[in-house]
Amino acid sequence: MSDGPPTILFVCVHNAGRSQMAAGLTRRLAGERVVVRSAGSDPAEVVNPAAVEAMAELGIDIHDAAPKLLERDAVEAADVVVTMGCGDACPVFPGKRYEDWELEDPAGKELGAVRAIRDDIRARVEGLLASLGIEAG
């Protein structure tokens, strides 16, 4: 791990749903005790509106988030890389901690289904933070 707060990179294909929700939840639960980044192997134009709405229900605003292309530098700078369905498109570097979260893609899903995905992500984020010795706030 680097000096200072750990850097967590969340990666999914479009960086429009799962990784954006994970990033928003991590920022809310850990604050400045972690550095949070997210990216996608094939970024969408905008964040999934249902993901924005599901997060807003928790008081987390991700409507201004912009999907970003996964860059090699972001992976190199991360202490933990959490992948969510990006498969072989995600570069792997020796010595990095990787977690692959199998989560349903919220694209095209109704709000109720997106809420369930959001809640699954929240539980996983809490577990990840605990494994880093960070109490979720």
N, CA, C and O atoms as a GROMACS GRO file, in nm:
protein
  548
    1MET      N    1   0.082  -0.119   0.000
    1MET     CA    2   0.000   0.000   0.000
    1MET      C    3   0.087   0.125   0.000
    1MET      O    4   0.197   0.125   0.054
    2SER      N    5   0.035   0.229  -0.061
    2SER     CA    6   0.108   0.355  -0.068
    2SER      C    7   0.096   0.429   0.065
    2SER      O    8   0.016   0.393   0.150
    3ASP      N    9   0.179   0.533   0.080
    3ASP     CA   10   0.166   0.621   0.196
    3ASP      C   11   0.035   0.697   0.182
    3ASP      O   12  -0.014   0.719   0.071
    4GLY      N   13  -0.022   0.737   0.294
    4GLY     CA   14  -0.149   0.810   0.288
    4GLY      C   15  -0.265   0.715   0.274
    4GLY      O   16  -0.250   0.594   0.287
    5PRO      N   17  -0.382   0.772   0.246
    5PRO     CA   18  -0.501   0.687   0.235
    5PRO      C   19  -0.492   0.593   0.116
    5PRO      O   20  -0.433   0.627   0.014
    6PRO      N   21  -0.549   0.473   0.130
    6PRO     CA   22  -0.548   0.380   0.018
    6PRO      C   23  -0.633   0.432  -0.098
    6PRO      O   24  -0.732   0.502  -0.078
    7THR      N   25  -0.592   0.396  -0.218
    7THR     CA   26  -0.666   0.433  -0.339
    7THR      C   27  -0.742   0.310  -0.388
    7THR      O   28  -0.683   0.204  -0.409
    8ILE      N   29  -0.872   0.325  -0.405
    8ILE     CA   30  -0.957   0.218  -0.454
    8ILE      C   31  -1.008   0.258  -0.592
    8ILE      O   32  -1.061   0.368  -0.610
    9LEU      N   33  -0.990   0.170  -0.688
    9LEU     CA   34  -1.038   0.191  -0.824
    9LEU      C   35  -1.149   0.092  -0.854
    9LEU      O   36  -1.128  -0.029  -0.846
   10PHE      N   37  -1.267   0.143  -0.888
   10PHE     CA   38  -1.380   0.060  -0.925
   10PHE      C   39  -1.392   0.061  -1.077
   10PHE      O   40  -1.395   0.168  -1.139
   11VAL      N   41  -1.400  -0.058  -1.137
   11VAL     CA   42  -1.403  -0.068  -1.283
   11VAL      C   43  -1.519  -0.157  -1.327
   11VAL      O   44  -1.535  -0.269  -1.278
   12CYS      N   45  -1.600  -0.106  -1.420
   12CYS     CA   46  -1.698  -0.188  -1.489
   12CYS      C   47  -1.691  -0.149  -1.636
   12CYS      O   48  -1.616  -0.059  -1.672
   13VAL      N   49  -1.766  -0.213  -1.719
   13VAL     CA   50  -1.754  -0.192  -1.863
   13VAL      C   51  -1.784  -0.048  -1.901
   13VAL      O   52  -1.702   0.018  -1.964
   14HIS      N   53  -1.902   0.003  -1.864
   14HIS     CA   54  -1.946   0.134  -1.912
   14HIS      C   55  -1.922   0.248  -1.814
   14HIS      O   56  -1.943   0.364  -1.849
   15ASN      N   57  -1.879   0.217  -1.691
   15ASN     CA   58  -1.856   0.318  -1.588
   15ASN      C   59  -1.980   0.408  -1.575
   15ASN      O   60  -1.969   0.529  -1.556
   16ALA      N   61  -2.096   0.345  -1.585
   16ALA     CA   62  -2.221   0.420  -1.583
   16ALA      C   63  -2.318   0.373  -1.475
   16ALA      O   64  -2.421   0.437  -1.453
   17GLY      N   65  -2.287   0.263  -1.409
   17GLY     CA   66  -2.380   0.208  -1.310
   17GLY      C   67  -2.307   0.155  -1.189
   17GLY      O   68  -2.290   0.226  -1.090
   18ARG      N   69  -2.264   0.030  -1.196
   18ARG     CA   70  -2.203  -0.038  -1.082
   18ARG      C   71  -2.084   0.038  -1.024
   18ARG      O   72  -2.080   0.064  -0.904
   19SER      N   73  -1.988   0.072  -1.108
   19SER     CA   74  -1.867   0.138  -1.057
   19SER      C   75  -1.897   0.278  -1.004
   19SER      O   76  -1.834   0.322  -0.908
   20GLN      N   77  -1.992   0.348  -1.066
   20GLN     CA   78  -2.029   0.481  -1.017
   20GLN      C   79  -2.101   0.471  -0.882
   20GLN      O   80  -2.077   0.552  -0.793
   21MET      N   81  -2.188   0.370  -0.866
   21MET     CA   82  -2.255   0.353  -0.738
   21MET      C   83  -2.154   0.313  -0.630
   21MET      O   84  -2.161   0.363  -0.518
   22ALA      N   85  -2.061   0.225  -0.664
   22ALA     CA   86  -1.959   0.183  -0.568
   22ALA      C   87  -1.873   0.301  -0.524
   22ALA      O   88  -1.841   0.316  -0.406
   23ALA      N   89  -1.836   0.385  -0.620
   23ALA     CA   90  -1.754   0.502  -0.588
   23ALA      C   91  -1.830   0.597  -0.497
   23ALA      O   92  -1.776   0.646  -0.398
   24GLY      N   93  -1.956   0.624  -0.530
   24GLY     CA   94  -2.036   0.713  -0.448
   24GLY      C   95  -2.057   0.662  -0.307
   24GLY      O   96  -2.047   0.737  -0.211
   25LEU      N   97  -2.085   0.533  -0.295
   25LEU     CA   98  -2.103   0.473  -0.163
   25LEU      C   99  -1.974   0.475  -0.083
   25LEU      O  100  -1.975   0.502   0.037
   26THR      N  101  -1.862   0.448  -0.149
   26THR     CA  102  -1.733   0.448  -0.078
   26THR      C  103  -1.700   0.588  -0.028
   26THR      O  104  -1.654   0.604   0.085
   27ARG      N  105  -1.722   0.687  -0.112
   27ARG     CA  106  -1.696   0.825  -0.068
   27ARG      C  107  -1.783   0.860   0.053
   27ARG      O  108  -1.736   0.924   0.148
   28ARG      N  109  -1.909   0.819   0.050
   28ARG     CA  110  -2.000   0.849   0.161
   28ARG      C  111  -1.957   0.776   0.288
   28ARG      O  112  -1.956   0.834   0.396
   29LEU      N  113  -1.921   0.648   0.275
   29LEU     CA  114  -1.892   0.566   0.393
   29LEU      C  115  -1.752   0.586   0.450
   29LEU      O  116  -1.730   0.565   0.569
   30ALA      N  117  -1.657   0.626   0.365
   30ALA     CA  118  -1.518   0.638   0.412
   30ALA      C  119  -1.466   0.782   0.412
   30ALA      O  120  -1.366   0.811   0.477
   31GLY      N  121  -1.532   0.871   0.342
   31GLY     CA  122  -1.488   1.009   0.337
   31GLY      C  123  -1.345   1.021   0.285
   31GLY      O  124  -1.309   0.958   0.186
   32GLU      N  125  -1.267   1.101   0.352
   32GLU     CA  126  -1.130   1.127   0.309
   32GLU      C  127  -1.031   1.020   0.353
   32GLU      O  128  -0.910   1.034   0.333
   33ARG      N  129  -1.081   0.914   0.413
   33ARG     CA  130  -0.991   0.805   0.457
   33ARG      C  131  -0.950   0.715   0.342
   33ARG      O  132  -0.865   0.628   0.358
   34VAL      N  133  -1.010   0.736   0.224
   34VAL     CA  134  -0.971   0.665   0.102
   34VAL      C  135  -0.975   0.762  -0.016
   34VAL      O  136  -1.044   0.863  -0.012
   35VAL      N  137  -0.899   0.728  -0.119
   35VAL     CA  138  -0.908   0.798  -0.247
   35VAL      C  139  -0.987   0.705  -0.337
   35VAL      O  140  -0.954   0.587  -0.350
   36VAL      N  141  -1.091   0.758  -0.401
   36VAL     CA  142  -1.180   0.675  -0.481
   36VAL      C  143  -1.175   0.719  -0.626
   36VAL      O  144  -1.183   0.838  -0.658
   37ARG      N  145  -1.159   0.620  -0.713
   37ARG     CA  146  -1.164   0.646  -0.857
   37ARG      C  147  -1.254   0.539  -0.920
   37ARG      O  148  -1.273   0.431  -0.865
   38SER      N  149  -1.307   0.573  -1.037
   38SER     CA  150  -1.383   0.473  -1.113
   38SER      C  151  -1.356   0.495  -1.260
   38SER      O  152  -1.323   0.605  -1.303
   39ALA      N  153  -1.372   0.389  -1.337
   39ALA     CA  154  -1.346   0.394  -1.480
   39ALA      C  155  -1.415   0.277  -1.548
   39ALA      O  156  -1.468   0.187  -1.482
   40GLY      N  157  -1.414   0.280  -1.682
   40GLY     CA  158  -1.476   0.173  -1.759
   40GLY      C  159  -1.391   0.136  -1.879
   40GLY      O  160  -1.320   0.220  -1.935
   41SER      N  161  -1.400   0.010  -1.918
   41SER     CA  162  -1.324  -0.037  -2.034
   41SER      C  163  -1.385   0.013  -2.164
   41SER      O  164  -1.317   0.021  -2.266
   42ASP      N  165  -1.515   0.046  -2.162
   42ASP     CA  166  -1.586   0.100  -2.278
   42ASP      C  167  -1.692   0.198  -2.226
   42ASP      O  168  -1.811   0.166  -2.224
   43PRO      N  169  -1.647   0.317  -2.182
   43PRO     CA  170  -1.738   0.408  -2.112
   43PRO      C  171  -1.858   0.453  -2.193
   43PRO      O  172  -1.850   0.475  -2.314
   44ALA      N  173  -1.969   0.467  -2.122
   44ALA     CA  174  -2.092   0.518  -2.181
   44ALA      C  175  -2.083   0.670  -2.192
   44ALA      O  176  -1.985   0.731  -2.150
   45GLU      N  177  -2.185   0.729  -2.250
   45GLU     CA  178  -2.190   0.876  -2.261
   45GLU      C  179  -2.228   0.941  -2.129
   45GLU      O  180  -2.174   1.045  -2.092
   46VAL      N  181  -2.322   0.877  -2.057
   46VAL     CA  182  -2.373   0.934  -1.931
   46VAL      C  183  -2.392   0.823  -1.829
   46VAL      O  184  -2.397   0.705  -1.863
   47VAL      N  185  -2.404   0.863  -1.703
   47VAL     CA  186  -2.434   0.769  -1.596
   47VAL      C  187  -2.580   0.726  -1.607
   47VAL      O  188  -2.667   0.806  -1.640
   48ASN      N  189  -2.604   0.599  -1.580
   48ASN     CA  190  -2.738   0.540  -1.586
   48ASN      C  191  -2.834   0.620  -1.497
   48ASN      O  192  -2.811   0.632  -1.376
   49PRO      N  193  -2.942   0.675  -1.554
   49PRO     CA  194  -3.038   0.754  -1.475
   49PRO      C  195  -3.098   0.676  -1.358
   49PRO      O  196  -3.124   0.735  -1.253
   50ALA      N  197  -3.120   0.547  -1.373
   50ALA     CA  198  -3.175   0.468  -1.262
   50ALA      C  199  -3.073   0.456  -1.149
   50ALA      O  200  -3.111   0.453  -1.032
   51ALA      N  201  -2.945   0.449  -1.182
   51ALA     CA  202  -2.840   0.446  -1.080
   51ALA      C  203  -2.836   0.579  -1.007
   51ALA      O  204  -2.822   0.584  -0.885
   52VAL      N  205  -2.849   0.688  -1.082
   52VAL     CA  206  -2.851   0.822  -1.021
   52VAL      C  207  -2.968   0.831  -0.923
   52VAL      O  208  -2.953   0.880  -0.811
   53GLU      N  209  -3.086   0.785  -0.966
   53GLU     CA  210  -3.205   0.791  -0.881
   53GLU      C  211  -3.191   0.703  -0.757
   53GLU      O  212  -3.226   0.744  -0.647
   54ALA      N  213  -3.140   0.582  -0.776
   54ALA     CA  214  -3.123   0.490  -0.662
   54ALA      C  215  -3.026   0.548  -0.559
   54ALA      O  216  -3.046   0.532  -0.439
   55MET      N  217  -2.921   0.612  -0.606
   55MET     CA  218  -2.824   0.673  -0.514
   55MET      C  219  -2.882   0.796  -0.447
   55MET      O  220  -2.855   0.822  -0.330
   56ALA      N  221  -2.962   0.874  -0.520
   56ALA     CA  222  -3.024   0.993  -0.463
   56ALA      C  223  -3.115   0.956  -0.346
   56ALA      O  224  -3.129   1.034  -0.251
   57GLU      N  225  -3.175   0.838  -0.352
   57GLU     CA  226  -3.259   0.792  -0.241
   57GLU      C  227  -3.180   0.780  -0.111
   57GLU      O  228  -3.237   0.786  -0.002
   58LEU      N  229  -3.048   0.763  -0.123
   58LEU     CA  230  -2.961   0.754  -0.004
   58LEU      C  231  -2.895   0.888   0.026
   58LEU      O  232  -2.811   0.898   0.116
   59GLY      N  233  -2.932   0.991  -0.050
   59GLY     CA  234  -2.872   1.122  -0.031
   59GLY      C  235  -2.734   1.134  -0.093
   59GLY      O  236  -2.656   1.221  -0.054
   60ILE      N  237  -2.702   1.048  -0.190
   60ILE     CA  238  -2.573   1.050  -0.258
   60ILE      C  239  -2.597   1.096  -0.402
   60ILE      O  240  -2.670   1.032  -0.477
   61ASP      N  241  -2.535   1.207  -0.438
   61ASP     CA  242  -2.556   1.268  -0.569
   61ASP      C  243  -2.445   1.227  -0.665
   61ASP      O  244  -2.331   1.268  -0.649
   62ILE      N  245  -2.478   1.146  -0.765
   62ILE     CA  246  -2.381   1.108  -0.868
   62ILE      C  247  -2.424   1.159  -1.005
   62ILE      O  248  -2.369   1.116  -1.106
   63HIS      N  249  -2.520   1.250  -1.010
   63HIS     CA  250  -2.573   1.295  -1.140
   63HIS      C  251  -2.468   1.371  -1.222
   63HIS      O  252  -2.479   1.375  -1.344
   64ASP      N  253  -2.369   1.432  -1.157
   64ASP     CA  254  -2.264   1.503  -1.230
   64ASP      C  255  -2.145   1.414  -1.265
   64ASP      O  256  -2.051   1.459  -1.332
   65ALA      N  257  -2.148   1.290  -1.221
   65ALA     CA  258  -2.037   1.198  -1.252
   65ALA      C  259  -2.031   1.175  -1.403
   65ALA      O  260  -2.134   1.172  -1.470
   66ALA      N  261  -1.911   1.159  -1.454
   66ALA     CA  262  -1.894   1.136  -1.598
   66ALA      C  263  -1.818   1.006  -1.618
   66ALA      O  264  -1.710   0.988  -1.562
   67PRO      N  265  -1.873   0.914  -1.698
   67PRO     CA  266  -1.800   0.792  -1.727
   67PRO      C  267  -1.662   0.823  -1.787
   67PRO      O  268  -1.648   0.909  -1.874
   68LYS      N  269  -1.562   0.751  -1.738
   68LYS     CA  270  -1.424   0.773  -1.782
   68LYS      C  271  -1.364   0.644  -1.836
   68LYS      O  272  -1.400   0.534  -1.794
   69LEU      N  273  -1.274   0.660  -1.932
   69LEU     CA  274  -1.203   0.546  -1.989
   69LEU      C  275  -1.099   0.495  -1.890
   69LEU      O  276  -1.027   0.574  -1.829
   70LEU      N  277  -1.092   0.365  -1.874
   70LEU     CA  278  -0.992   0.303  -1.789
   70LEU      C  279  -0.854   0.327  -1.848
   70LEU      O  280  -0.827   0.289  -1.962
   71GLU      N  281  -0.768   0.390  -1.771
   71GLU     CA  282  -0.630   0.418  -1.812
   71GLU      C  283  -0.536   0.333  -1.730
   71GLU      O  284  -0.561   0.305  -1.612
   72ARG      N  285  -0.429   0.293  -1.792
   72ARG     CA  286  -0.327   0.211  -1.725
   72ARG      C  287  -0.275   0.279  -1.598
   72ARG      O  288  -0.252   0.213  -1.496
   73ASP      N  289  -0.257   0.412  -1.605
   73ASP     CA  290  -0.207   0.487  -1.489
   73ASP      C  291  -0.298   0.473  -1.367
   73ASP      O  292  -0.250   0.465  -1.254
   74ALA      N  293  -0.429   0.470  -1.391
   74ALA     CA  294  -0.524   0.459  -1.280
   74ALA      C  295  -0.507   0.326  -1.209
   74ALA      O  296  -0.516   0.318  -1.086
   75VAL      N  297  -0.484   0.220  -1.286
   75VAL     CA  298  -0.463   0.088  -1.226
   75VAL      C  299  -0.330   0.087  -1.150
   75VAL      O  300  -0.323   0.036  -1.038
   76GLU      N  301  -0.227   0.142  -1.210
   76GLU     CA  302  -0.096   0.146  -1.144
   76GLU      C  303  -0.100   0.223  -1.013
   76GLU      O  304  -0.031   0.186  -0.918
   77ALA      N  305  -0.181   0.330  -1.005
   77ALA     CA  306  -0.189   0.414  -0.886
   77ALA      C  307  -0.277   0.354  -0.776
   77ALA      O  308  -0.271   0.399  -0.662
   78ALA      N  309  -0.357   0.255  -0.810
   78ALA     CA  310  -0.453   0.200  -0.714
   78ALA      C  311  -0.387   0.099  -0.621
   78ALA      O  312  -0.297   0.025  -0.660
   79ASP      N  313  -0.435   0.098  -0.497
   79ASP     CA  314  -0.396  -0.006  -0.402
   79ASP      C  315  -0.488  -0.126  -0.415
   79ASP      O  316  -0.445  -0.241  -0.400
   80VAL      N  317  -0.616  -0.099  -0.442
   80VAL     CA  318  -0.716  -0.203  -0.460
   80VAL      C  319  -0.791  -0.174  -0.590
   80VAL      O  320  -0.837  -0.062  -0.612
   81VAL      N  321  -0.804  -0.276  -0.674
   81VAL     CA  322  -0.880  -0.264  -0.798
   81VAL      C  323  -0.998  -0.360  -0.788
   81VAL      O  324  -0.981  -0.481  -0.775
   82VAL      N  325  -1.118  -0.303  -0.793
   82VAL     CA  326  -1.240  -0.384  -0.787
   82VAL      C  327  -1.300  -0.384  -0.927
   82VAL      O  328  -1.340  -0.280  -0.978
   83THR      N  329  -1.307  -0.502  -0.987
   83THR     CA  330  -1.365  -0.516  -1.119
   83THR      C  331  -1.507  -0.571  -1.107
   83THR      O  332  -1.538  -0.649  -1.018
   84MET      N  333  -1.590  -0.528  -1.200
   84MET     CA  334  -1.730  -0.568  -1.200
   84MET      C  335  -1.771  -0.599  -1.344
   84MET      O  336  -1.840  -0.519  -1.407
   85GLY      N  337  -1.730  -0.713  -1.393
   85GLY     CA  338  -1.774  -0.756  -1.525
   85GLY      C  339  -1.694  -0.703  -1.642
   85GLY      O  340  -1.743  -0.706  -1.755
   86CYS      N  341  -1.572  -0.653  -1.619
   86CYS     CA  342  -1.497  -0.602  -1.734
   86CYS      C  343  -1.406  -0.707  -1.795
   86CYS      O  344  -1.342  -0.682  -1.897
   87GLY      N  345  -1.399  -0.823  -1.735
   87GLY     CA  346  -1.326  -0.936  -1.794
   87GLY      C  347  -1.182  -0.906  -1.827
   87GLY      O  348  -1.111  -0.845  -1.748
   88ASP      N  349  -1.138  -0.948  -1.943
   88ASP     CA  350  -0.999  -0.934  -1.984
   88ASP      C  351  -0.961  -0.792  -2.020
   88ASP      O  352  -0.843  -0.766  -2.044
   89ALA      N  353  -1.056  -0.700  -2.026
   89ALA     CA  354  -1.025  -0.562  -2.062
   89ALA      C  355  -0.953  -0.487  -1.951
   89ALA      O  356  -0.898  -0.379  -1.975
   90CYS      N  357  -0.952  -0.542  -1.830
   90CYS     CA  358  -0.888  -0.476  -1.718
   90CYS      C  359  -0.743  -0.522  -1.705
   90CYS      O  360  -0.718  -0.642  -1.691
   91PRO      N  361  -0.647  -0.428  -1.711
   91PRO     CA  362  -0.507  -0.469  -1.698
   91PRO      C  363  -0.478  -0.520  -1.557
   91PRO      O  364  -0.537  -0.474  -1.459
   92VAL      N  365  -0.388  -0.616  -1.548
   92VAL     CA  366  -0.351  -0.675  -1.420
   92VAL      C  367  -0.203  -0.648  -1.397
   92VAL      O  368  -0.120  -0.675  -1.483
   93PHE      N  369  -0.173  -0.595  -1.279
   93PHE     CA  370  -0.035  -0.566  -1.241
   93PHE      C  371   0.001  -0.649  -1.119
   93PHE      O  372  -0.077  -0.656  -1.024
   94PRO      N  373   0.118  -0.711  -1.120
   94PRO     CA  374   0.162  -0.788  -1.004
   94PRO      C  375   0.168  -0.698  -0.880
   94PRO      O  376   0.204  -0.581  -0.888
   95GLY      N  377   0.133  -0.756  -0.767
   95GLY     CA  378   0.142  -0.685  -0.641
   95GLY      C  379   0.021  -0.601  -0.606
   95GLY      O  380   0.013  -0.547  -0.496
   96LYS      N  381  -0.074  -0.590  -0.698
   96LYS     CA  382  -0.197  -0.516  -0.670
   96LYS      C  383  -0.300  -0.610  -0.609
   96LYS      O  384  -0.302  -0.730  -0.639
   97ARG      N  385  -0.383  -0.556  -0.524
   97ARG     CA  386  -0.494  -0.634  -0.470
   97ARG      C  387  -0.612  -0.618  -0.565
   97ARG      O  388  -0.654  -0.507  -0.596
   98TYR      N  389  -0.664  -0.731  -0.611
   98TYR     CA  390  -0.779  -0.732  -0.701
   98TYR      C  391  -0.895  -0.804  -0.636
   98TYR      O  392  -0.878  -0.904  -0.567
   99GLU      N  393  -1.014  -0.750  -0.658
   99GLU     CA  394  -1.137  -0.818  -0.622
   99GLU      C  395  -1.228  -0.813  -0.744
   99GLU      O  396  -1.238  -0.709  -0.809
  100ASP      N  397  -1.292  -0.923  -0.774
  100ASP     CA  398  -1.388  -0.925  -0.883
  100ASP      C  399  -1.526  -0.947  -0.822
  100ASP      O  400  -1.555  -1.054  -0.769
  101TRP      N  401  -1.609  -0.846  -0.830
  101TRP     CA  402  -1.744  -0.853  -0.775
  101TRP      C  403  -1.840  -0.890  -0.887
  101TRP      O  404  -1.856  -0.815  -0.984
  102GLU      N  405  -1.901  -1.006  -0.874
  102GLU     CA  406  -2.002  -1.048  -0.972
  102GLU      C  407  -2.134  -0.984  -0.934
  102GLU      O  408  -2.202  -1.024  -0.840
  103LEU      N  409  -2.168  -0.882  -1.011
  103LEU     CA  410  -2.290  -0.806  -0.987
  103LEU      C  411  -2.369  -0.796  -1.116
  103LEU      O  412  -2.312  -0.786  -1.225
  104GLU      N  413  -2.499  -0.799  -1.104
  104GLU     CA  414  -2.584  -0.781  -1.220
  104GLU      C  415  -2.564  -0.639  -1.275
  104GLU      O  416  -2.547  -0.544  -1.198
  105ASP      N  417  -2.564  -0.624  -1.405
  105ASP     CA  418  -2.551  -0.494  -1.469
  105ASP      C  419  -2.684  -0.421  -1.457
  105ASP      O  420  -2.787  -0.476  -1.497
  106PRO      N  421  -2.686  -0.298  -1.404
  106PRO     CA  422  -2.813  -0.226  -1.389
  106PRO      C  423  -2.866  -0.166  -1.520
  106PRO      O  424  -2.978  -0.113  -1.522
  107ALA      N  425  -2.790  -0.174  -1.627
  107ALA     CA  426  -2.834  -0.115  -1.755
  107ALA      C  427  -2.969  -0.173  -1.797
  107ALA      O  428  -2.986  -0.295  -1.804
  108GLY      N  429  -3.063  -0.084  -1.824
  108GLY     CA  430  -3.194  -0.126  -1.872
  108GLY      C  431  -3.287  -0.182  -1.767
  108GLY      O  432  -3.398  -0.226  -1.799
  109LYS      N  433  -3.245  -0.182  -1.642
  109LYS     CA  434  -3.327  -0.239  -1.534
  109LYS      C  435  -3.419  -0.133  -1.474
  109LYS      O  436  -3.390  -0.013  -1.478
  110GLU      N  437  -3.529  -0.180  -1.418
  110GLU     CA  438  -3.621  -0.093  -1.345
  110GLU      C  439  -3.556  -0.050  -1.214
  110GLU      O  440  -3.462  -0.114  -1.166
  111LEU      N  441  -3.605   0.059  -1.156
  111LEU     CA  442  -3.548   0.116  -1.035
  111LEU      C  443  -3.540   0.014  -0.921
  111LEU      O  444  -3.441   0.011  -0.847
  112GLY      N  445  -3.642  -0.070  -0.906
  112GLY     CA  446  -3.640  -0.170  -0.798
  112GLY      C  447  -3.522  -0.264  -0.810
  112GLY      O  448  -3.458  -0.298  -0.710
  113ALA      N  449  -3.492  -0.308  -0.930
  113ALA     CA  450  -3.378  -0.397  -0.953
  113ALA      C  451  -3.247  -0.323  -0.927
  113ALA      O  452  -3.152  -0.381  -0.874
  114VAL      N  453  -3.241  -0.195  -0.965
  114VAL     CA  454  -3.119  -0.116  -0.943
  114VAL      C  455  -3.097  -0.094  -0.794
  114VAL      O  456  -2.983  -0.092  -0.747
  115ARG      N  457  -3.205  -0.076  -0.719
  115ARG     CA  458  -3.193  -0.063  -0.572
  115ARG      C  459  -3.128  -0.188  -0.513
  115ARG      O  460  -3.041  -0.177  -0.427
  116ALA      N  461  -3.170  -0.305  -0.558
  116ALA     CA  462  -3.113  -0.430  -0.506
  116ALA      C  463  -2.964  -0.439  -0.539
  116ALA      O  464  -2.884  -0.482  -0.456
  117ILE      N  465  -2.926  -0.398  -0.659
  117ILE     CA  466  -2.784  -0.398  -0.697
  117ILE      C  467  -2.708  -0.299  -0.610
  117ILE      O  468  -2.600  -0.330  -0.559
  118ARG      N  469  -2.765  -0.180  -0.592
  118ARG     CA  470  -2.704  -0.078  -0.505
  118ARG      C  471  -2.681  -0.131  -0.364
  118ARG      O  472  -2.574  -0.111  -0.307
  119ASP      N  473  -2.780  -0.198  -0.308
  119ASP     CA  474  -2.769  -0.250  -0.173
  119ASP      C  475  -2.664  -0.361  -0.163
  119ASP      O  476  -2.593  -0.371  -0.063
  120ASP      N  477  -2.652  -0.443  -0.266
  120ASP     CA  478  -2.548  -0.544  -0.273
  120ASP      C  479  -2.410  -0.477  -0.276
  120ASP      O  480  -2.318  -0.519  -0.206
  121ILE      N  481  -2.398  -0.373  -0.357
  121ILE     CA  482  -2.272  -0.300  -0.366
  121ILE      C  483  -2.237  -0.239  -0.230
  121ILE      O  484  -2.122  -0.245  -0.188
  122ARG      N  485  -2.336  -0.182  -0.163
  122ARG     CA  486  -2.309  -0.121  -0.032
  122ARG      C  487  -2.252  -0.223   0.066
  122ARG      O  488  -2.155  -0.195   0.136
  123ALA      N  489  -2.310  -0.341   0.070
  123ALA     CA  490  -2.261  -0.445   0.161
  123ALA      C  491  -2.116  -0.484   0.125
  123ALA      O  492  -2.034  -0.505   0.213
  124ARG      N  493  -2.087  -0.492  -0.003
  124ARG     CA  494  -1.951  -0.526  -0.048
  124ARG      C  495  -1.853  -0.414  -0.016
  124ARG      O  496  -1.740  -0.441   0.024
  125VAL      N  497  -1.896  -0.289  -0.032
  125VAL     CA  498  -1.810  -0.176   0.002
  125VAL      C  499  -1.779  -0.177   0.151
  125VAL      O  500  -1.665  -0.155   0.192
  126GLU      N  501  -1.880  -0.202   0.232
  126GLU     CA  502  -1.857  -0.208   0.377
  126GLU      C  503  -1.756  -0.317   0.411
  126GLU      O  504  -1.668  -0.296   0.496
  127GLY      N  505  -1.766  -0.433   0.347
  127GLY     CA  506  -1.670  -0.541   0.370
  127GLY      C  507  -1.531  -0.503   0.324
  127GLY      O  508  -1.433  -0.533   0.392
  128LEU      N  509  -1.521  -0.438   0.208
  128LEU     CA  510  -1.391  -0.394   0.157
  128LEU      C  511  -1.327  -0.294   0.253
  128LEU      O  512  -1.209  -0.306   0.286
  129LEU      N  513  -1.404  -0.197   0.298
  129LEU     CA  514  -1.349  -0.099   0.392
  129LEU      C  515  -1.303  -0.165   0.520
  129LEU      O  516  -1.196  -0.133   0.571
  130ALA      N  517  -1.383  -0.258   0.572
  130ALA     CA  518  -1.344  -0.330   0.693
  130ALA      C  519  -1.212  -0.405   0.671
  130ALA      O  520  -1.128  -0.408   0.761
  131SER      N  521  -1.194  -0.464   0.554
  131SER     CA  522  -1.070  -0.538   0.526
  131SER      C  523  -0.949  -0.445   0.519
  131SER      O  524  -0.836  -0.489   0.534
  132LEU      N  525  -0.975  -0.315   0.496
  132LEU     CA  526  -0.868  -0.215   0.493
  132LEU      C  527  -0.852  -0.147   0.628
  132LEU      O  528  -0.771  -0.055   0.642
  133GLY      N  529  -0.930  -0.192   0.726
  133GLY     CA  530  -0.922  -0.133   0.860
  133GLY      C  531  -0.992   0.002   0.871
  133GLY      O  532  -0.958   0.083   0.958
  134ILE      N  533  -1.089   0.027   0.783
  134ILE     CA  534  -1.161   0.153   0.780
  134ILE      C  535  -1.305   0.126   0.822
  134ILE      O  536  -1.376   0.048   0.758
  135GLU      N  537  -1.347   0.191   0.930
  135GLU     CA  538  -1.485   0.174   0.976
  135GLU      C  539  -1.576   0.260   0.891
  135GLU      O  540  -1.554   0.380   0.874
  136ALA      N  541  -1.680   0.196   0.838
  136ALA     CA  542  -1.776   0.269   0.753
  136ALA      C  543  -1.853   0.367   0.840
  136ALA      O  544  -1.903   0.332   0.947
  137GLY      N  545  -1.862   0.491   0.793
  137GLY     CA  546  -1.928   0.596   0.871
  137GLY      C  547  -2.062   0.631   0.818
  137GLY      O  548  -2.130   0.718   0.873
   0.00000   0.00000   0.00000
